[in-house]
């Protein structure tokens, strides 16, 4: 029993250290981008950047001069559909590409529509075919599984955090919540609300993708990495708090050796021995 407890504690420590490391790396990336933003104003960087500025401007004009906007919209939505089946590129790349090839107001709308389409398809996949690899992995960690499943229908607060934190794959989370038969409308609204800061940041960054040293490109990424790093560490603290509460509840519910019930169970044996 003691060996099992030590093993569980070691696993928790490993999980805690890994998630904290991810959060620290995200915050470090935000700091690097802030430093790059200030360094971009220096004469040395400005001199280096002017060599490529005309080429980037020419490329931006060629993209903006694309005639068939409806074809672009259809292709972007098709890529979101493909991503629901084959995770060959992250959602952030989709948002940035959309922001680069479409006007900003249009990229917001198409990214919101594409994201809803993506999570809905994967949700339906999970509802009819099961939770996939993530659900199988959760069988080995009862504490996280209990926290995720809550009352058997899924934890809405954890879904929100999954969408805010960039480290969790969109498809796997959507599939497992579909398998738990979480309410579809709540699923879409919570997913969109949690992912919205990333969607806005990536779309703005995509609109200025041809000006990679501009504040319009770097500041949304700084905000995104900062929020993501804080959210990752927050998820870790929330998991630890939940596990401690569950352990206290389990300890309080466990029968004590000196409880009246145990004394009553032992008393017939004593009477029998005295006879």
N, C-alpha and C positions, 0 to 999 in steps of 0.2 A: 504493500500500500504506500509506504514511504517512498519507494523507488518510483512508483507511478506518479506521485505528487511532484517529485523532483523533476521528472521528465516533462510534466506539464508546465512547470515553472520555467524550465529551460526553453521550451517552445515559445512561451509567452515573452520571455526576454528576447529571443531571437526576432520575433515578430515586432516587438516594440522598437528594437534597435534598427531594424530594416526600415520601418515606416518613418521613424525620426530622421534617418539618413536621407530618405527621399525628400522629406520636407526641407531639410537643411540644404540639399542640392538645389531645390527650386528657389529657395530664398537667395542662395549664392548666385544663381543665374540672374535673378532680378538685380542683384548688386552689380554684376558684371555689365548688364545692359545700361544701368545708370552711369557707370564709369565710361562706357562707350559713348553714351549720349553727350557727356561733357567733353570727352576726347575728340569727338567729331567736330567740335567747334575750333579746334586748334589749327593753325596754319599748315602744319605737316599733313594732317588728315585731309584738310580741304584741298590741298594740292594733289594728293593721291587720288581723291574722289573725282576731281574734274576730268581726269583721264578717261573715266568710264561713264561720266554723267551724260554725255551726248549719246552714247550707245544705249543707255537705259532709257533715255527720252525717246529715241527712235523706236525702241521696242514697245514702249508704252503707247505711242501714237498708233503703231500698227495694230496693237490689241484693241484700242478704243475705236478704231475704224472698221472693226468687224461689222459686216452689214446685217447678217441674219441673227437678230437677238433671240428670236423664238427657237431657233436651232440650238443656240447656246443654252437656253433654259432647259430644253428637252435633254440635252447631253448631260447637264449637271444633275438633273433629277434621275436620269438613268444611272449615273455613277453612284448616287446615294442608294439606289435599289441594288446595284451590284455589290456595294459595300455591306448590305445586310446579309449577303450570302458569303462573300469573300472579303475578309478584312485585310486587303492588300495595301491599304493606305489609311492613315488615321483621319478622324473627322476634322481635326484642325487643318490638315492640308486641303480638304475639300472647302472649308470656309475661306481660307486664304486665296485659293485659286478662284473661287467665285467672286471674291472681292476684287481680284486683279482684273478679271475680264468683264465685269459688269459695274454699272454705276453703284455708288454706295447704297442708296435707298433701295435699289433693286436687289443688291446682294443680301441685304438684311432679310428681305421678304423670302427670297429663294432659299436661303440657308435655314430659315425657320421652317419653311415647308419641307425642305429636304430632310431636316433632322426629325420632324414629326413622322415623316414617311419611313425613315430608317428605324426608329425605335418601335414604331407600330408593327412593322413587318417582323422584327425580331421578337417582339412581345407575342404576336400570334404564333410564331414558330415555337416558342417555349410553351405556350398554352396547349398546343396540340402534340408536340413532340418531346416535351420535357426540358429540364434545365441544363442539360449538356454537361461539359467537363467541370464547370464551376460548381454545380450542385454535387457532383461526385466528390470533388475535393473537400467540400464543406462537411462531408460525413466524418472526416478525420479530426474536425475541430468542433466539438459539441457546443462550446461557449459562443463562438461566432455564429454558428448555425442558429442557435436559439435567439441570439440578438437580431439576426437577419430575418428569421421567420416570424418572430414576435408571437402573435396569436395564430400563426399558421397561414396568414394572408399577406405577410410581408410588412417590413418596418418602413413607413413613409419618410421618417427623418433620415434613416440611413440611405434611402434612395436619393434624397436631396443631396446628401454629402457625396454619394457616388458620382453624381453629375457635376458637382462643383470641383471635386478633386480630379486632376487630369490623368492620374495613374491607373484608374479603373477603366477597363474597356467598355465602350458603349454597348456593343452587341451582347456580351456575356451578361451584363447586368439586366438588360432588357429581357433576355431569354429566361433568366431565373425568376424574374418578377412575373413573367407570363406563366411560368410553370406553377407558381404559387397562387395563380388566379387573382392577383391584385387587381383592384378596380381599374378598368382601362382609362376612364376619364381622369381619375386622380393620378394615374401613372403618367399620362401625357403631360398634364399640367405641372406636376412636381418635377418631372424630367426637364421640361422646357424652362421652368423657373431656375432650376439649379444650373443648367447649361448656358443660360442666357448671357452671363458675364463673359464666358469664353467665346460664345458665338459673336457677340458684339466686338470683343477685342480682336479676334481673328479676322472678322470682316473689315474692320477699320485698317488693320495692319495690311490686309490684302489690297485695299484701295491705294495704299502708299507703298506697295511692294517694289515699285520701281524707284523709290527714294529710300533705300534701306538705312541711311544715316539720319533721316529726318526724325524730328520729335514725334510727328504723327505716326510714324511706323514703330518707333521704339517704346514710347510711353504706354500704349495699350499692352504691349508684351510685358513691360515692367509690372503694371497693375495685375496682369493675369498671373504671372509667376509668383508675385507676392501673395495674392489671395489663395493661390493653389498651395503654396508652402504652408501658410497658416492653417488652411483647411486640412491638409494631411496630418499635421501635428494635432489638430483638434480632433480628428477621427481617432487617433491613437489614444488621446486622453479619454475620449468618450468610451472607447472599448475597455480601457482599464477600469474606468468607473463602473461600467456595467458588470464586468467580471467580478469585481470586488463586492458589488451589491448582491450578485447571485451567490457568491460564496458565503456571505453573511446569512442570506436567507436559507441556504442549504444547511449551514451550521445550526441555525436556530430551529429548523424543522427536524434535525436529527435527534433521536431519543438519547437521553443521557443514562449513564450506567446507574446513577443513584436516583433516577426518577421514580415516582410512586408506582408507575406502571410496572417497571422492572422489579420493584420490591414485591408487588403483588404476585408477579409471575413466579418469583422465587419462594414465596411463603408456603405454597402447598408442598414443595419439596422438603422444606424444613419440618413441616408438620408430619410428613410421611417418615422422615428420618427419626423424629422423636418417638414415633410409635414403634 
